[in-house]
Each structure stands twice: as structure tokens, then as C-alpha cells.
Amino acid sequence: MALYITDRCINCDLCEPECPNQAISLGIEIYEIDPARCTECVGHHAAPRCREVCPVDCIPPDPAHAESPEALFAKYLRLTGRTGP
């Protein structure tokens, strides 16, 4: 499932450059994650980099965008233009 950023975000700017899919951008008040681009770093890293660097732990899974690991990998392939592992 995609991730999202809660209103606990302190706009520290650490998560945006860590996202390999450019899914994170500054919204009106806090950073936001585009669920169409978020793969939870599947295909890139072992764990979501944004969650690893967030100092306030404000990036939980988004229940509104539930996706299996296979679906996340398929999204990774589509976003990167790759055809397989």
C-alpha cells in the first residue's frame, strides 16, 4: 500500500530527496505523497527510505491505497520502464 504523511509533519525536508520515485512533494502546508508514484521503495530499497529518515515518524501506510507487494513491484516496473527483476 502507498504511504502518506500525517499532519505531524514538521517540514524537515528529509523525505523528499530520499524518494526514488519522486512521489513526495511539498503541499500547501506539509509534504504529501502521490499514491500513484509511491511503491514503498519496492524495487529500490529494502524499506521505505522516507520512513527511515523521518524524525517524527509521521509516514504510515495509507489504508485508502492498499496494494500487495506484487502490485507495488508492478508499479515500480511501470514507473522505471523495466520489464522484470
Beta strands, then each sheet from edge to edge (+ up, - down):
strand 1: 24-26
strand 2: 31-33
sheet 1: 1+ 2-
end
